[in-house]
Every structure is written in structure tokens, then in C-alpha cells.
Amino acid sequence: MPHLSRSLLLALTTAALTVAASALARRHEAAKPAPVSELVDAVAIPYEQFTLDNGLKVLVHTDRKAPIVGVATWYNVGSKDEPAGKTGFAHLFEHLMFNGSENAPGDFFEYLQEIGATDYNGTTNFDRTNYFETVPRGALERALFIESDRMGYLLGAITQKKLDNQRGVVQNEKRQGDNQPGGVVFYEIIKNIFPQGHPYDHTVIGSMADLDAATIDDVRNWFRSKYGPNNATLVLAGDISATEARPLVEKYFGKIARGPTNVPAAASIPQLEKPVRTVMQDQVAATNISRYWPAPGISDRALTALTVGADILGGLSSSRLDNALVRDEKIAVSVSAGNYTFQRVGILSVGATAKPGVEAALVEKRMNEIVDKFIAEGPTEDEVRRAATDSIASTIRGLEQVGGFGGKAVTLAHGQVLAGDPGFYENELEILATLTPAEVKAAMQQWLTRPSYTLTLEPGERSGEYAETALEPAADKADAADDTITVSVKRDPPAIAALAPLDFPDVAHISLSNGMKVHYAMRAAVPVTRIALSFNAGSASDPLVKRGLETLALTLFEQGTPSLTSREIAEAQERLGAQIMLGGGADRSNFELTALSPNLEPSLDLLADIVRNPAFAPAEIERVRIQQITSIEQQMRSPQSMASNTLAPLLYGEDNPYGAMGSGTVESVQSITRADLVNFQKEWIRPDNGEMFVVSDLSLDRLKSILEAKFGNWRAPKIAMGKKSFATRPIKPEQVRVIVVNRPNSPQSYIYGGILTPMRAQDADIVDLDNANNALGGNFLARLNMNLRETKGWSYGVRGTVRLTENAVAYTVAAPVQADRTGDSLKELIADIDDFLGNKGVTEAELKRAVIKETRELPGQFETSDAVLSAMQSNALYDRPDDYYETLANHYSKQTRESLDAAARRALAAGKFTWVIVGDVDKIKSQLDALDMPIEYRGYEASDTAVNNDASSGDSAVGND
């Protein structure tokens, strides 16, 4: 599916004009945002380019900060290039190109793990297909071999068996998306915005019928016509120069034959003849009203103006819709706006989710009035500048990464493939730097005065497009299908050169005058400072009858202080290019600041005010309470959340701090008072219960005085600190237990199993358990995923996870599977786990692969300051030394099959997992009954059905909870 987010836009929108932060400037006259030149100078991606004789375009950006290279291969083909009857082919082929080539016949994830790749994946959207990985410098040549083999030597490896299997995987990817609340809305948007026959008239994932109809000749011809080197761009970003890169690229890509030129499908911007309305129902907690306008693609100068306009309307935290509908009038729980732009066209949208109990018609009326006023009057100068500053801050943060989904390689490739210019981001910089309110107004008047499409999504039984395949499951056919690989040209993979070990940044430790500890590491790749104030609280601090208190309190910290309203806090962040995030998880409550280093002092003023002086204004409490309750009700309609919230109390115990959802229940959140919130602050958010983590391009000497000035005089209250209680331990099941939660009309079943281990995160053999899990369920190549996805084709992906918390370690397995294979899938999962814990433990090949993967990935895992900050916090939480991650390579080198098996068998127990299945009981019950194991049904009436009863559990086998 296309990723409709602002991430790519933000990665290209790279300039800012800042103004003095109004509220903070009144209090801190000397601390003003840095001049625009300091920010703009930080945005640069110098590159060299060359083109091979076969047409392959190559871009090289040098960044020596770490011994890694981001490799991005972009093909100039997407779903808009698909003819009628072939929808989904581009995306299907993305999957097939991960299934092995003539000289690398195994799954490509195997080769990527072997070279220690990080941030690797592939994606398809309307306009392009890409593959990317970040690799250690010594493995670059092997990575180029792999990418070139699937570009030039793939046809002989495309077999009927692989096609049948990946067709099933893709169809389960579609089911997985469709199974979410609101999961079929996008089909309706596309259908109503784009007329039939328009290149953008179908979703990227395609239709079930077209996927079923795809033949081996279809996909081979698709490859021949679209994936030649002359339709591709290769970007290398990192520890490499163009001089070093060219002979390697020539060596591996130079002999690949040129193919037909793919001319991207031309597409006009559609215009609706009149306003169109659709009402849909689905499993949502509140009614959402959204409007959509066809808009121009990336080459239009109005792109930036429309993006900024959308941000001001509903994208920024201080947006007009947010201020009016959520903060002031309190008739909506959330709003949104965005400019989703593709190569030829775009879709501009605004939306609002009505507060429960408020008429949707009123919300829509007010939303439209605000939009109309904005179109008529345009934005203010301050709004434009705040939107611009917010964009450049996001850009600077993203450009710390060389590869991945949104780093430097992506920015260059995006410009080259879609705009014909790697420096396209510089054009956006120029436009944004000179953008005026008048230009934004003109763009909004040009495009938002045209007829729009309005979609209302209401709570109810699902309506809208959903077409399920009725054919025999692909995996059954694949068992007998041809899987013969033909090698056209024999190519030997190059050796992997010496790889640099992890050099984790040195960590320094100081204390402020109030005793608060500060842990500091330097990272100078970008002018950014990241600070986390971490308090020993988390959702585990919630009283049993006040669950959700920590979540509600953290949200309210950012909703006003005695000197700043929530709107002023939002505006201040935007003016400064700062980002403050509150959260943390079960064990810690974190206040995280990401600031442009030139703007650090005023950004810290804002953070300190938020942390130390929450107002907990009664009106804000009620507004945020309703938002949290609506979120809880929405979670209980999502299959993942339903499964997680059912399993947690069964694993940990209902009275255990880990035994409930962190956001609480509707009843518990309704019971929270202002006094509870104030007490939470006094008991938990205090300097003697917290510590500070800092990763910055600024020196510790420079930072120390700044941090002391903002937090050194903060004193703890006289009341006692809060205490958590983990005295209650759950009763461990003596046999397998299966709970089925009915969710009608689900095209997939979500299987979620788990077991509470006797281990602790601090145990030495936790690293052995992690690597044992690499064989069982921890990554793409693990047994659980390879069985249900790559062999059977019943799932889009299965994962087993070692879940670390400070006071418990659990192991869980998540497996969304097609509904008609629910029983078979559960049987396979149980068998795979039991075999692994029995006489089919870690193999020599699995041990070797896991050790190589974990060791070689280490340098790439800590490329960004955010990753370093997170690692420092984990080390503190689990009482590890500062150099913990540097010691792992030596630990891995000593692992054996026996040590991994011993850790797995100490942690897990065959036949004693608890399994929760969320799905349509009418579709899956007969499958489960045939398994001959205890089954408990919840939310389903089945009085005349014989079901196994688990007498030891004390629960009714059939219930209606």
C-alpha cells in the first residue's frame, strides 16, 4: 500500500525562516531562535553522478561519520504504469525480487543478514519501486553483487512455485490492511477521486482477481519491460566516494543489458464535476469527516504552498482546525490535514473526528467554515514561518541517516527518479525560503475552490469495497509447482572485506547541583541535541483502580503551564523547530526534547516549564480525558489491541502492573481526578526520581551550565516518592490455553500467543535467548515466519518477540493469518515451538547466521543520535555498563547451539503457551474445534455447539464476555 504520510515531503522541504518565539521571548529576552542562515547551512547533500553505458544512473554522496554505506536502488515503475487487468503487478514484483536471483537463489533477507545490513526493505507506490539497505563498508561490494544480480539475472529464478507463494503473501498483506478499522477507506477515496482508466485509479496492492490471474509469463514479461538498468537509479551514501564507487558499480552492473525504456504514464489532474459524498461504516469509535481535493504533482510550484497551507489548516499542533475544533470549541477529538503528492497528481485533504455525542453535521459545518475562511483570507506571516521552521527541523533530523526510509539516499533518489533532478530538494528549499502568505492563499484558492469529495466514516458494521478471493489457497498449489532455477550467467559473489567493530560513543556522567544524574554522549553529524528526562514511573506506576493515570498525566503536562496555554506551547515548538514528546512505556515516563542546537536554550526553557509546572487546568483535563477514552474505545476495535489487551492479564496477572493496557479502561480513566494528577506529579515526576540523557553535537562543558541553569534549582517535594508493587504473581498454565475473541467480518484472524519466562532482563543468558529467538521467531528468516509466510503463504508476516521489562520477561508470538487457515496456522505455530524446544533446537546453520547477523549489524544500529539515546536509556534501565553494546560481539563469538538451546528451554515451556485469537468465530470455529484442545470463546453465543472445556482454568469454555 502507498505510505500516505508527510515523511517524504518533510525530507524534501528544507528551508526555514524563524521568528522570535512570542511567549518564550517575553520571558527570556536573551534567548532567541538562531538566524535562518545557521539552519539553512545545515541542509546540504553534495553528490557526484555518472551514468553507465547501459543507462544506469549512479549518485554518490560521501559521509564519513561511520563505516557504513546506504545503498538505494530505485526503479522508475509503479502501479500507475500497470495496464488494465494487471493491477498489483509492480508490488507483486517487489516481493518476487526478494525471493532470490540466479546467483543468489535463496531469500534475499538471508544475504542481507549475512552482510550485517540494517534498515533494509523494499517498497512500491504509485510512481516507483525501491530497494534499500545500509551495509558495513567492508560488505559494500557484496551488496552491489546482490542488487545487480536481481537487476540483471532474475528471470531464471522466477518460478511458478515462487509466484504462487508470493501471490498468497501479497493477498494476506492486503487482508491485513483491510482488517484494520477503516482499512477499506482508501479504496473508496481512489474510486471517487480518479475516473476509471486514469493511471491512479487503483491501489498499489491491486485486486484479488488480478493477482489470482497473474501467470508466470505475465510476470516475466513485466520484468523484461520495466526493470532494465536504464530505468533505474543507484544511490550510494556514506563511507564511499565517487572515485571508489565507479569501478565497483561498473564491475557488477556494467554488463547488464539495457532494456526497453519505461516512460512513466502520463496523467492529468482530475476535476470533479460536482461535490461528491460517501458515507461508510466500520469498526471505529467515533465519526470522522474528511474532504479530498485532486491536486498537482511534485513538479508544480504550488506544491510547497499547498503543503504549507495544509500544515497550517490541520497538520501543525497549533493548526487552525486544532485550535478551533479541539482546543476552543471542543467538538472534535482530533483533526488532520495533508498534501499527499505523487509524480503526476496529488490529493489534498482535511479531516476531523467528532467528539462522541457531538453531531457529525456540526463538526463538518465548522470544519468547512474554517477552511472557507482560510481560503478567503490566507495565512498570516507567522503561520507560514512556523510551518517552514517545523519542516526544516524535521529535515535536519532525517538527514542524520544515510539510508533507510527517509535519509540522504532517499532524498537524492526521489528527486532523480520522480523529478529528473537529484537536487530537487534544493528547488523546494528555494521556494520555501521565499514563500509568502499571498502565494499560499493563491494556491489554496486555485485548488480548494474546486469540487471536493467528502467521506464520512461512522461506527457500525463495515460497508464499502472488499473483495475476497474464493480460489484454492496458493500454498496448496505451490507445493507441486515448478521450482527449477535456470542460471543464464554464472557469477561468483565477492568476499566480504574486514568489517570495523562497533565504536559506541563514550558516555560521560555528571550530576546537577540538585543531585540529578546526567548521562552524555557526543554525536556531531547534524546540529541537533536530543535530551530525555526519564523518571522511574511508567504505566506500572498506575494504581489498580486508576489505570491510565500516567498516560493522562503525561498528555496533560504538554497542555498548559501557568504561563503558557497548550496553543502557545505548540506554537513555541514550531517557531523553534523543537519537538517535545512524552511517553516511555511500562517502566519509565520520559520527556524527550529534540532541538536544533542553535535553538537549544529557548527549547530547554520550554521543556523545563512543561516538566516542572503543569497547570492541569480542569477544562484541559476534561478535553484530554475524552480523547483518551475515545482512543481506548478505538483500540478495542483493532485486532492487535484486542489480542494484546486480552493476553496481558493472562500472562502477568490482572493485579500485576504489567497486566493491563497502559492507557487504562473507560471506567478507570473516568474516575481520575485533578488531585490524582497532581499527586502523580509530586510522587513520580521529581528530580530525585529521574535522570537525564543527552546526545548532542555540543560539548558537555558547554551543555553543563545550560542544564544547570534550567534544572539545577529544581527541588523535590517533601512527600514520599511513589512505589510500585510486583508482589502478585500469575498462576502459570499447566497446558496450552486458547481464548477466541469474536470479531465479526474479519478477513484475517490475529493469533497472539505468549508465555511468562522465569528470566530477568539483567540475566547474562538473555543475549542467548535473543539469538535463539533469531532461529525461532525473531526475524524474517526465523522458522515461524518462513513456515507460515514463505512456505505456506498464509500470512504476511509472523514474529516472535522477547519482551523485556524491568521486572519481567515475556515471550510473545504475533501471527495475522488468513481466516480460512486459522486452525492450521495455530497447529503449525504450536508444532514449530514444541519441536524447537524438543529435539529440533538451533541448527549449526541457524547459529552461524544469527551470530554473523548480530555481530555485523552492530555498527549500523547506532548510526543516529536517537538510537544512541535509546541505548543509553536501556543500559540505565537494565543496569548495564556504558560499553554494553561493544561487549556483545565477544559474547556472540562464544555462543554455541547448546547455549542457545539451554536459554530457550529455560525461558519457554512446550505446550504451556496461552493463545488469543481475534477473528470471525463463524468462519474459524469449526477449524479450531477440530484441533482437540481447550477453547474458550468470548463475545460469541454458541449454546448448541460442543466445545472442549478446560476444567483447570475455572472459566466457561463458551462465554459472552
Buried (B, 14 or more C-beta within 10 A) or exposed (E): BBEBEBBBBBBBBBBBBBBEBEBBBEEBEEBBBBEBEBBBEBBBBEBBBBEBEBBBBBBBBBBEBBBBBBBBBBBBBBBBBBEEEBBBBBBBBBBBBBBBBBBBBEBBBBBBBBBBBBBBBBBBBBBBBBBBBBBBBBBBBBBBBBBBBBBBBBBBBBBBBBBBBBBBBBBBBBBBBBBBBBBBBBBBBBBBBBEEEBBBBBBBBBBBEBBBEBEBEBBBEBBEBBBBBBBBBBBBBBBBEBEBBBEBBBBBBBBBEBBEEBEBBEBEBBEBEEEBEBBBBBBBBBBBBBBBBBBBBBBBEBBBBBBBBBBBBBBBBBBBBBBBBBBEBBBBBBBBBBBBBBBBBBBBBBBBBBBBEBEBEBBBEBBBEBBEEBBEEBBEEBBBBBBBBBBBBBBBBBBBBBBBBBBBBBBBBBBBBBBEEBBBBBBBBEBBBEBEBEBBBBBBEBBBEBEBBBBBBBBEEBBBBBEBBEBEBBBEBBEEBEBEBEEEEEBEBBEBEEBBBBEBBEBBEBEBEBEBBBBBBBBEBBBBBBBBBBBBBBBBBBBBEBBBBBBBBBBBBBBBBEEBBBBBBBBBBBBBBBBBEBBBBBBBBBBBBBBBBBBBBBBBBBBBBBBBBBBBBEEBBEBBBBBBBBBBBBBBBBBBBBBBBBBBBBBBBEBBBBBBBBBBBBEBBEBBEEEBBEBBBBBBBBBEBBBBBBBBBBEBEEBBEBBBBBBBEBEBEEEEBBEBEBEEEBEEBEEBBBBBBBBBEBBBBBBBBBBBBEBBBEBEBBBBBBBBBBBBBBBBBBBBBBBBBBBBBBBBBBBBBBBBBBBBBBBBBBBBBBBBBBBBBBBBBBEBBBBBBEEEBBEEEBBEBBBBBBBBBBBBBBBBBBBBBBBBBBBBBBEBEBEBBBBBBEBBEEBEBEBBBBBBBBBBBBEBBBBBBBBBBEBBBEBBBEBEBBBBBBBBEBEEBEBBBBEEBEBBBBBEE
